[in-house]
Amino acid sequence: MKNPSALLLILPFVLAPVMASAQETPADPASYEACVALVESDAAAALDMAKTLKRQRGETEAGGTHCEALALMQLGRPAEAGDAFFNLAERLLRAGDAMRSDIYAQAGDAWVLGGEYEPAIRAYDNAIARTPDKPDFYEGRARVKALAGKWEGARDDAAEALALDPNFTAAMLIRSAANRTLGYPRAALVDANHAVELNPHSLDALLERGLVHKALGDKASAWGDWSNAVKYAKETGRADDPAALAAAHYLSQ
């Protein structure tokens, strides 16, 4: 990784969208819900159940494919899960754009966890093409591009997300990290300051602003942000949070 400190700000947002709720996918309620309910406690059994559902047709087959993807994620097989999510979105020709876009985004999130950045970007391209007014999809694609080291594209997508939602903190942090990495720390500071103003106890925002201050040569301010991140993490039982650990690392240097 060319810039691990920047990537620490991106990774926490990858996992959350992947385990979507059952209500977002078309399926027979009883059998699909039973399969999804099993994913967390016994993913292997859920995978077997999903394969049984896939042998049926219509909504039940679609639900089986979605449950299969969720089970594969739980089993630590994100690349295969990405394939399943993407294939499902491709086949749901009668579904609305919003539903298909959500599943394309799940494919992108799964693929990026498997290190498959180009397919992940393609999945988000499809999500955005069908639902161009949802800031989460631009933020998701920005996140993938940041992980892939495509910082100019990440900055552009983060800007699109912020145009739709000016208070989208995750997008602010990506654009800040992108500008900092690309050599524009003063522009980065605008977003970092705004992110901290919106959530003064955000560990990710404090870590990023500290990195921006460091890039600007303001070691005292950087130290202050990282110290606050470590302090808030301890006070709230988040001492093992990646942002807190990174801040502690920078303080030790």
N, C-alpha and C positions, 0 to 999 in steps of 0.2 A: 504494500500500500504506500502510495507516495505521500500521503498526508494523514496519518492515523489520528492526529488530534482533531482534524475536521470530521473524520468518519465517525468518531464517538458521538457526534451530535446527530448523525443520521440514523444509526442503527436502532435506537430505541423506538423509532416510529415505524419500523418495518413489520414487526410481529403483530401489532394490534389489529390491523384490518383483516388478517388472514383467517382467523377463526370467527367468521361471520355467523350471525344468528340464523336459525332455521327459517325464520319468516321471510328471508330475502331470496329464497330459491324455490322454484315450483316443484312440488312433489306431493305424493300421497301423504297426508299429515301423520297418520299413525305409523306406518312403516319407516318413513323418512325420519320422523322425530325419534323413533326408537333407535335408529342407527346413529343419529347424531348424538343422542344422549349417552351412547356407549363409547363414543370416541375418546373422551378424557380418561375413563376408568379402564377400558380395555380396547385399545386401538386395533389390536390384531383381530379381535372378534368383530369389531365394527367394520373392518376391511372385508372380512368374510361375508358379513351381512350385506355390505354394499355390493359385492359381486353378485349375490343372489338377486338383489333388486335390479341390477343392471341387465339381468337376463329377461326382465319383463319389458314392456313397451311404454311409450308415452311419458307421463309425468313421473311414474315410478322409476323408469330407467334413468331419467334426468336426475332425480333425487339420489339414486344409487351412485351415479357418477360424482355428484357433489360430495356425498358422504365419503366416498372413496378418497377424494382429494383431501378432505379434512383428516381422515385417518392416516393417510400417507404423511401429512404434515406432522401429526402427533408422533409418528414412528420415526421421524427424522429423515424423511425422504422427500425434501422439498422440490427437487427438480422433477420427480415423477408427479408430485402434486400439481406443479405448474402445468405440466402436460395435460393432466386431467381437467383442471379448471379451464384451460384455454380451449380444449376440444369441446367441452360442454358449452362454453359461450359461442363457439362457432356453430354448434348444432341447434341452438335455441332460436331458430329463425322466426318463430311465431311470438317470441317473447318481446316485451318492450325494450326500448333502448336503455332505459335506466337499469333494468335487471341485467341485461347482457354486459353493460359497462361495469357494473359491480363485480361480475364474475371475471371479466378480463383483468380488472384491477387485482383481484385475488390471485390470478395467475402471475401477474407481475410481481406481487409481493412474495409469492412462493419461489419463483425463479431467482429473484435476487438473493434470497436466503441460501439458495444452492449455488450462488456465484455465477448464474447465467444472466449476465447483464443485458446483452443484446436482445434475447427473447423477452426479457422483462420490459425493456423499452418498447418493443413492438406491441406487447400486450397493453401497455398504457396508451400507446398511440391509438389502438382500437377503442379503448375506453373513452378517450377524449374525442375521437371522431364521432362517436354516437351521443356523447353527453358533454358538449364543449363548455357548458356553463357551471361545471362543478369544480371548485377550487381544489378539492382533495386529490383529484386525478393529476392536476398539474404539479401539486406538491409531491405526489407519489413518483411521478416521472422525474422530477427534479432530484429526489432522494436517490433514485437508481443512477441517474447520470453522475451525481456526486460520488457515489460509491465506485463508479466506473472511471472516475478521474476526468469526466467530461464537464469541467467546471463552468465553461461559458454556457453550455446548454442548461446546466443546473440553475445558473443565475437567471436565464431567460424564463425557464418554467416557473421558478419561484416568483418571479415578477408577475407572471400571468396569474398565479394563484392569489397574489396580494392585490392585483387589480380587481379580482372578484370578491376578495375578503381582506380588507386592509389590516385586520387585526389577527391574521392567521400566523400565530407565533412560530409554528414549525417552519413555515415558508420563510419567515424573517431570518431564522437561524441558518437556513440553507443559503439564502442570498448573502447573509453576512459571511459565512464560511467561504462561499465562492469568491466574493470580492476580496476577502483577506488573502485567500490562496492565489488569486490572480494579481495581487499587488496593489489593491485599492483599499487600504485599511481605513481611511477616513470615511469612505462610502459604507464600509462594513460597520463602522461605529454607529451610524445612524440607525441601522436595523438592530444592532445589538442593544443599544440604549432603549429603543422602543420595546424590545422583547422583555427587558428587565423591568421597565416601567409597568408593563401589563401584568407581569408576574414576578415580583421582587424576590420570591423564594424559589424560582425555577433554577434547578441545578444546571441544566443544559444552557440556559441563557447566561448565567453567571460564568460558567466555564468559557463560553464563546466570547463574552465581552472581555474576559481576562486575556484571552488569546489575541483579541484585537488590540487591547492596550499594550500587550507585549510587542506586537508588530509595529506599533506606533512609538515604541521606546519608553513607554510610561510604565516602568516596573512597579512603582508604588500602587498604582490603580489596579494593575494586573494582580498583584499580591492580595489587595483588598477583596477583589471579586472571588478569587480562589479560596481565600480564607472564609468568606461568607458561605460559599458553596459547601465547604467541609463542615462548617458550624451548623448550617441548616440541615445538612444530611444527618449529622449525629443527633440533633434535636428531634428529628422526625423518623428515626429508625431506618434511614436510607444510607447508612455508611458504606454499603457495598454497591451503591448505584455507580454505574460506569463513569458518569460525569464527576461524581464525588471522588472516585479513585483517581481519575485523571487530574483533578484539581490538586489533590494531595501529592501526586507525583510532581507536578510543576512546583509546588511549594517546597519540595525537598531538594530541588536542584539549586 
